[in-house]
Amino acid sequence: MFRFDFANPYLIYVVYNALVIVTVLSFFRFKGFFQRNETAVLRLSGVVLLYSQVVLYILPLADGRYTLPFFICRITTLLVLFYFFFGRRFLHAILFFFGSTGLFAVWIPAGPIENIANLTEYYFIGHFFVAVFPFYLVAVKNYRPIRSTAIAMAIGFGVFLAAFIPWNEAMGWNYFFLSHRNPLFDLFSWMNYYVFAVLHAIGLLLWFLILVKIADAYYRRNS
């Protein structure tokens, strides 16, 4: 495990975002290459992603510490890792919609850009693959998202988040940002966890519907 506190955080931010953009563009520009070499690309990516998950979950156990994957991106990361090695088509919708939330972790890496100095390699690796994978599905796998799936995904997550709240409180966890680290609870004192769950689901729904529109425009242009 290592941190990126040895360089200018703004430089790291630019390089990280540029790497995501170049990777996404390559999916569309070199679609045939990725289709012909899909197994090799996915397996190699899987090895890199597996390393990040070992560092995040396995190594801390040696010191008696543990962490759980109760964040959207962390859950999606594990599903992406599963897909890299086993490639199950039924995961396409989940990986597309929830993977798209990884873009926010690329654009806003745990808050202000200066926070990059406190982030480790597993953060960058995991969010990189989560953020670019929806574009891989559209460009290489010809996955076409639909509105009904977007709605189901947003509602499903809202229900899951609401059901998770009592467990999160009982264990004293901060998963899904249901604790003091969420600035929304400081800005809006009237907001409780269940209101947050509803607003979170609504926000996801709007984001998912935007993605469906963008994907539709892409397919109409290339049909």
KOLVEXRO-12716 format. One record per atom (N, C-alpha, C, O): x, y, z. Coordinates in pm, whole numbers, plus 32768, in hexadecimal, padded with zeros to 4 digits. Layout:
BEGIN
XYZ;...
//
This chain:
BEGIN
80557F898000;800080008000;8059807C8000;80B480888052;803F80D87FA6;808C81547FA5;803181C97F80;7FC781B87F45;805E82417FA7;801082B97F90;805183107F25;80C783007F04;8002836B7EEF;803283C37E86;804E844E7EBF;801F84B37E89;809A84527F2C;80BB84D17F6B;814585047F41;817A85617F7E;817F84C77EDB;820584EC7EAF;8202854D7E39;826B857B7E0E;818D856D7E06;818285C57D92;811186287DA7;80C0861A7E03;810E868C7D52;80A686F17D58;801D86B07D44;8008866D7CDF;7FBF86C27DA2;7F3D867F7D96;7EF186A77D18;7EA686567CE0;7F0387217CEA;7EBD874D7C72;7EF587067BF7;7EAB86E77B99;7F7686EC7BF7;7FB386A17B8A;7F7D86127B88;7F5B85DD7B1E;7F7785D47BFD;7F41854C7C06;7EB085497BD8;7E8584ED7B93;7E6585AF7C00;7DD885B77BD8;7DC985BE7B40;7D7685787B06;7E1A86117B01;7E1586207A6F;7E3D859E7A2A;7DFC857379CA;7EA885607A5B;7ED684E37A1E;7E6F84757A2E;7E55842A79D0;7E33846C7AA3;7DCE84047ABD;7D5484157A63;7D2483B57A27;7D23848F7A5A;7CB084AA7A04;7CD284967971;7C8084657924;7D4B84BC794A;7D7684A978BF;7D7D8414789D;7D5983EB782F;7DAC83C478FC;7DB4833478E6;7D2982F878D3;7D1682A0787F;7CCA83267921;7C4082F67912;7C08831D7889;7BCA82CB7846;7C1E83997861;7BEB83C977E0;7C2A837D776C;7BE383527710;7CAD836B776F;7CF283237704;7CC1829376FC;7CAD825E768E;7CAE8254776E;7C7E81C97771;7BF381BF7735;7BD7816676E5;7B9B821A775B;7B13821A7726;7B13822F768F;7ACE81E77646;7B5F828E7660;7B6582A975D1;7B9D82317585;7B7482167514;7BFB81EB75C2;7C368176757F;7BD08107756C;7BD980BC750B;7B6F80FC75C7;7B06809775B7;7AB880AE7535;7A95804E74EF;7A9F812A7515;7A52814A749D;7AAC814B7421;7A83811D73B6;7B26817E7430;7B80818873BC;7BB681007392;7BC580E5731B;7BD380AB73F3;7C0F802973D6;7BB27FB87403;7BDE7F56743F;7B347FC873E6;7ACF7F67740D;7AF27EDA73DF;7AE67E7A742C;7B1E7ECD7364;7B407E49732E;7BB07E07737B;7BAB7D8E7393;7C137E5273A3;7C837E1B73F0;7C527DE07473;7C787D707497;7BFF7E2A74BA;7BCD7DFA753B;7B727D82752A;7B6F7D2A7581;7B287D7D74BE;7AD27D0974A6;7B247C8D7485;7B047C1F74B3;7B8E7C9E7436;7BE37C2C7411;7C357BF97486;7C527B82748F;7C5B7C5274DE;7CB47C2D754D;7C6E7C3B75D4;7CAC7C5A7639;7BEC7C2375D4;7B9D7C3A764D;7BCE7BE876C3;7BDD7C1D7732;7BE77B6876AE;7C117B12771D;7C937B43775C;7C9D7B4B77D6;7CF57B63770A;7D767B91773D;7D697C157786;7DA47C2877F1;7D1C7C71774D;7D0A7CF5778C;7CC57CE87813;7CEF7D267875;7C5D7C977817;7C147C887895;7C667C4178FF;7C627C657975;7CB17BDC78D7;7D027B92793A;7D727BEB7971;7D8B7BEC79EA;7DB47C37791A;7E1E7C907948;7DE57CFB79A5;7E1F7D1A7A0D;7D747D33797D;7D327D9679D3;7D097D587A57;7D127D987AC0;7CDE7CDA7A52;7CB57C957ACB;7D267C837B2D;7D127C8D7BA6;7D9D7C697AFB;7E127C587B53;7E307CDA7B9C;7E4A7CDB7C14;7E2E7D4A7B51;7E497DCC7B8D;7DDE7DEE7BF5;7DFE7E1C7C62;7D617DD77BD2;7CF47DF67C2E;7CF67D9A7CA7;7CD77DC57D16;7D1A7D1D7C93;7D237CBF7D02;7D8C7CED7D67;7D777CE37DE0;7DFC7D207D35;7E637D567D8E;7E297DC37DE8;7E417DC37E60;7DDC7E1E7DAD;7DA47E8D7DFB;7D457E5B7E67;7D3F7E957ED3;7CFB7DF17E49;7C9C7DBC7EAB;7CE27D6F7F1B;7CB47D707F8D;7D4F7D2F7EFB;7D9E7CEC7F62;7DD77D547FC3;7DD47D41803C;7E0A7DC17F8B;7E427E2C7FDF;7DD57E6A8036;7DED7E8D80AA;7D5E7E787FFE;7CF17EBA8047;7CB37E6180B2;7C957E908120;7CA07DE18094;7C547D8B80F0;7CA77D23813B;7C8D7D0781B0;7D0B7CEA80F8;7D547C798133;7DC87CA6818B;7DD57C7781FC;7E1C7D00815A;7E917D2A81A7;7E6F7D68822E;7EB57D4D828F;7E067DB98239;7DE77DF182BE;7DC77D888327;7DD87DA1839E;7D9A7D1382FD;7D7A7CAA835D;7DF47C7E83AD;7DE97C4F841E;7E6A7C8E836F;7EE57C6883B5;7EFD7CC08430;7F417C96848E;7EC67D3A842E;7ED47D95849F;7E567D9884F6;7E477DED854D;7DFD7D3984DD;7D837D34852B;7D1B7D9A8504;7CBD7DB58550;7D2A7DD5848D;7CC97E37845D;7C787DF983EC;7CA07D9683AF;7C067E3483D1;7BB57E028362;7B657E758327;7B4B7ED98369;7B3F7E6582AB;7AE67EC38269;7A837E748216;7AA17E0581E9;7A0D7EAB8202;79A47E6881B8;797D7EBA813C;79907F34813C;79497E7B80D5;79307EC18057;78A77F04804D;78647EF87FE6;787D7F4B80B8;77F87F8580B4;77FA80158081;77CE807280C6;782C80258008;7821809F7FBA;77FE80747F2C;782080057F04;77BC80CA7EE1;779580A37E5A;780E80787E08;780D800F7DC9;787680CA7E0A;78EB80AD7DB6;7932802E7DE3;79647FE27D90;793780167E66;797D7F9E7E95;79327F1F7E71;796E7EBC7E4A;78AD7F247E7E;785E7EAF7E55;786F7E987DC0;78817E277D93;78687F057D72;78757EF97CE1;79007EC87CBB;790E7E7C7C5B;79657EF27D04;79EE7EC47CE8;79F77E2D7CF3;7A357DEC7C9E;79BC7DF57D5A;79BF7D637D6B;79737D1E7CFA;799C7CB37CCD;79067D5A7CCD;78BB7D1F7C5E;790B7D297BDC;79087CCD7B8A;79517D987BC8;79A77DA77B52;7A157D3C7B55;7A337CFF7AEF;7A507D287BCA;7AB87CC27BD8;7A817C387BB4;7AC27BEC7B6D;7A0A7C187BE5;79C97B9A7BC2;79B57B907B2B;79CD7B277AF0;798B7BFD7AEE;79727BFE7A5E;79F47BE97A10;79F57BA579AA;7A607C237A3F;7AE07C1579FB;7B087B8379EA;7B437B5D7985;7AE97B317A4C;7B137AA67A48;7AA67A467A18;7AC479DB79E3;7A287A6D7A2A;79BC7A107A08;795C7A4479A0;791379F67962;79597AC8798A;790C7B04791F;787C7AD87914;78597A8A78BC;78287B09796B;779B7AE57969;77477B597932;774C7BC87966;76FB7B3D78CA;76AD7BA47887;76427BE378E0;76207C5878CE;760E7B97793F;75A47BCD7994;75D57C4179EB;75847C887A26;76597C5379F4;76907CC07A43;76997D4379F6;76B77DAB7A31;767F7D417975;76937DB87923;76477E317957;767F7E9D7963;75C87E1F7977;75777E9179A5;75AC7EC97A28;75B97F437A37;75CB7E717A87;75FE7E9D7B08;76827EE77AF7;76967F517B32;76DC7EAF7AA8;77607EEA7A97;77587F6C7A48;77A97FC77A5E;76F97F7679EE;76EC7FF379A3;76BC806479FD;76FC80CC7A06;764C804F7A40;761180BB7A8D;765F80DC7B0C;767F81517B24;767E80787B5B;76C780967BD6;775A80B47BBB;779980FE7C05;778F807A7B50;7818809B7B2B;7827812C7B04;789081687B19;77BD81657ACB;77C381F17AA1;77D782507B15;780882C07B01;77B382277B8E;77C7827D7C02;785B828D7C22;788382EA7C69;78AD82337BED;793E823E7C01;797882BA7BC1;79E482E77BE7;793282F37B5F;7961836F7B21;796A83E07B86;79C384357B7D;790E83E27BE6;7910844C7C4A;798C84407CA3;79C284A47CD1;79B783C57CBB;7A3083B07D0C;7AAD83D67CBE;7B1683EF7CF9;7AA483DA7C39;7B1384087BE6;7B1484A07BDF;7B7D84DF7BEB;7A9E84DA7BCC;7A94856C7BC4;7AA885AE7C4B;7AE586197C55;7A75856F7CB5;7A7E85A67D3C;7ABC853B7D96;7A7284F57DDB;7B3E852C7D96;7B8084BF7DE1;7B7E84D47E78;7BDC850C7EB1;7B1384A57EB7;7B0684AE7F4A;7B09853F7F7A;7B46855D7FE1;7AC985977F30;7AC286227F59;7B1F867B7F09;7B2F86667E91;7B5C86DE7F48;7BB887387F02;7C2C86EE7EC2;7C5486837EF0;7C6187277E57;7CCE86E67E0F;7D4786CF7E6A;7D91866E7E59;7D5A87277ECA;7DCC87197F26;7DC986947F71;7E3086657FA1;7D5386577F7E;7D4685D87FC6;7D8985647F80;7D9A84F97FBA;7DB085797F03;7DF4850E7EB9;7E6F84DD7F05;7E9384677EFD;7EAF85377F4E;7F2685117F99;7F0884A78002;7F63845F802C;7E8B849B802B;7E66843A8092;7E2D83B98058;7E0D835C80A2;7E1F83B27FD4;7DE5833D7F95;7E5082D87F6F;7EC382FC7F53;7E29825A7F70;7E8881EF7F51;7E6E81B77EC6;7E0B81DA7E85;7EC7815E7E99;7EBB81297E12;7E3C80D97DFC;7E0680D87D8E;7E0A80977E65;7D9080477E50;7D1880A07E31;7CBC80767DEB;7D19811C7E64;7CAE817A7E43;7CB081997DAE;7C4981927D6B;7D2581BA7D7B;7D3081DF7CEE;7D1481697C91;7CCF81787C2C;7D4980F67CB3;7D3580817C5F;7CA280597C5B;7C6980477BF0;7C65804D7CD0;7BDA80227CD6;7B7C80817C8F;7B2880567C41;7B8981037CAA;7B2F81637C6D;7B4B81747BD8;7AF181967B8B;7BC6815E7BAF;7BE481657B20;7B9580FB7AD3;7B51811B7A71;7B9D80807AFF;7B5880147AB7;7AC080237AC1;7A7980087A60;7A8F804D7B33;79FF80617B42;79CE80CF7AE5;796480C27AA8;7A1B813C7ADA;79F181AF7A8A;79F4819479F5;799D81C579AC;7A56814779C6;7A6281327935;7A0F80BC7904;79F280B1788D;79E78063795F;79A57FE87933;791E7FFF78EE;79007FB7788F;78CC805F791A;784F807778CF;78678099783D;7819807177E6;78D280E27820;78F281057796;7921808A7749;7908807D76D1;79668031778F;798F7FB37751;79147F637727;79107F2A76BA;78B17F61777D;78387F15775E;77EF7F4D76E4;77BF7F027690;77E87FD076DB;77A48010766A;77F4800075EA;77BD7FD97583;7875801E75EF;78C780207576;78EC7F967545;78E67F7B74CD;79137F3E75A0;794A7EBC7579;78E17E4D7580;78DC7DF67529;788D7E5075E7;782B7DE575F9;77A27E0975BF;77457DB875C3;77967E817588;77197EAD754A;76A27EA975A9;76317E8C7581;76BD7EC57627;76507ECA7689;76027F4B7676;763D7FB7766C;757E7F417673;75287FB67662;74CD7FC476DC;746F7F7676EC;74E880257732;7495803777AA;740A806A7786;73FA80B17722;73A8804777D7;7320807477BE;72E980B9783B;731C80A678AA;728081097826;724A815B7892;721181077903;722581287978;71CB809D78E4;718C804D794D;71F5801079AA;71DF80067A23;72667FE77972;72D17FAF79C5;730D801B7A1D;732B80027A92;731D809479E6;735281037A34;72FA81207AAC;732B81367B1B;727781217A97;7219813B7B03;721F80CC7B6C;722180E77BE4;722480507B3E;722A7FDE7B9B;72A97FE27BEE;72A67FC47C66;731980067BB1;7398800C7BF8;739580777C64;73C380607CD4;736080EC7C44;735B81597CA5;730081377D19;7323814D7D8D;728A81027CFB;722C80DD7D65;7266806D7DBB;725C80707E36;72A1800B7D7A;72DC7F9B7DC3;73477FC87E23;734F7F987E94;739C80267DF7;740480567E51;73C880A57EC4;73F6809A7F36;736280F67EA7;732281427F12;72E980E87F7E;72F881037FF5;72A8807B7F55;7270801B7FB4;72E07FD78003;72D67FC7807D;734A7FB17FBD;73BB7F718002;73FA7FCF8068;74197FA780D8;740C804D8040;744B80AE809A;73F580C58116;742980CD8185;737180D08103;731780E38175;731C806B81D3;731A807C824D;73237FF4819A;732A7F7B81EC;73B07F6F8235;73B97F2E829D;74177FAE81FE;749D7FA58239;74AF800682AE;75067FF28302;745D806E82B4;747080D88318;747080A383A8;74CC80C583F2;7410805383D4;74148022845E;74927FD2847D;74CB7FDD84E9;74BE7F81841E;75377F318430;75B07F8D843E;76057F788495;75B87FF383E9;7626805183EB;762D809A8471;769980AD84A9;75B980C384A5;75B4810A8524;75D980AE8598;762380D685F2;75A680348595;75BF7FD68602;76537FB3860E;76867FA0867D;76987FAB859D;77257F86859D;77837FFE85A8;77FC7FEE85B7;774B8078859F;779E80EF85A7;77F38104852C;785E81418533;77C480D484BA;780F80E0843D;77F2816483F8;779981AF841F;7842817E838E;782E81F4833B;781B81CA82A9;7833821A824F;77F081508293;77E181238209;7770816D81C3;770F81988201;777E817A813F;772281C780EB;77168258811B;76B3829B80FF;777D82878164;778283118194;770A833481EE;76DA83A581EE;76DD82D28237;766E82E78293;76A1830A831E;767A82CD8381;76F9836F8325;7731839583A5;77698422839E;7746846F8344;77BF844383FD;77F184CC840C;784284FD8394;785085768381;787884A28343;78CB84CD82D4;787A8505825F;78B3853D8201;77F984F78264;77A5852B81F9;778485BD8216;773B85D98275;77B8861A81C6;77A186A981E2;771086D381D6;76EA873C820A;76BD86848191;763086A98182;75E986B18208;758D87018219;7613865D8267;75D2865C82EA;75F986D8833B;75B286FF8398;766987168318;769187938358;764B880A8318;7627886A835C;763888038295;75FA8871824D;756388768261;752788E18267;752687FF826D;749587F6827B;747487A882FA;746D872E82FA;746187F38366;744E87B383E8;73CC876283EF;73BF870A8443;736D87818396;72EE873B8398;72F686B28355;729A86618360;736486988311;736F861C82C4;739485A6831F;73F485AD836B;7347853C8315;736C84C1835A;7399845A82F3;73998475827B;73BF83E68321;73F8838182C8;739383508260;73B8833381EE;731683498286;72B283158229;7292837B81BB;727A83578148;729283FB81E0;72818463817A;72F98460811B;72EA846D80A1;736E844D8154;73E684438101;73DD83CF80A0;740683DA802D;73A7835E80CE;739A82E98078;733E83078002;735A82E07F91;72D0834E801D;727283717FB2;72B383D27F50;72AA83BF7ED7;72F584397F84;7337849B7F2D;73A8845A7EDD;73BF847D7E69;73ED83FE7F1C;745883B67ED9;742083677E62;745983687DF5;73B183237E78;737382D57E0D;7342832F7D9D;734F830D7D27;730A83A27DC0;72DC84007D5A;735184367D08;734A84417C8E;73BE84567D4E;743584867D08;746C841D7CA9;7493843C7C38;747083A17CD8;749E83347C82;744383247C09;7473830E7B99;73C1832F7C1F;7362831F7BB1;737A83897B45;737E83697ACE;738A84047B6E;73A3846F7B0D;742484557AC0;742984677A46;748B842B7B06;750C840D7AC6;74FE83987A66;7532839D79F6;74BA83307A90;74A782BA7A3B;745982DD79BC;747982AD794F;73F1833179CA;73A183577955;73F283AA78F3;73DF83A0787A;744C83FD7927;74A5844978CF;74FE83EA7880;751383FD7808;7532838478C2;75878322787F;753C82D67813;757282BA77A8;74BE82B6782E;746C827177CA;745B82C8774F;7465829776DE;744383497764;743583A776F4;74B583AF76A2;74B183AF7627;752683B676E6;75A683BF76A1;75C083407651;75ED834675DE;75A482CD768D;75B9824E7649;755D824275CF;758782137566;74E0826D75DE;7482826A756D;74B482C074FB;74AE82997487;74E78336751C;751C839074B5;75928350746D;75A1835D73F3;75E6830A74B9;765982C7747C;762C825A741D;7662825073AE;75CC820A7444;75A0819C73EF;755381CE7374;755D81947308;7508823B7386;74C282737311;752782AA72AB;7514829D7232;758F82E572DE;75F4831E7285;764282B2723B;767082C871CB;7651823D7279;76A381D4723F;765181607207;768880F671E6;75CE817371FD;757A810871C8;7575810C712F;753280B970F1;
//
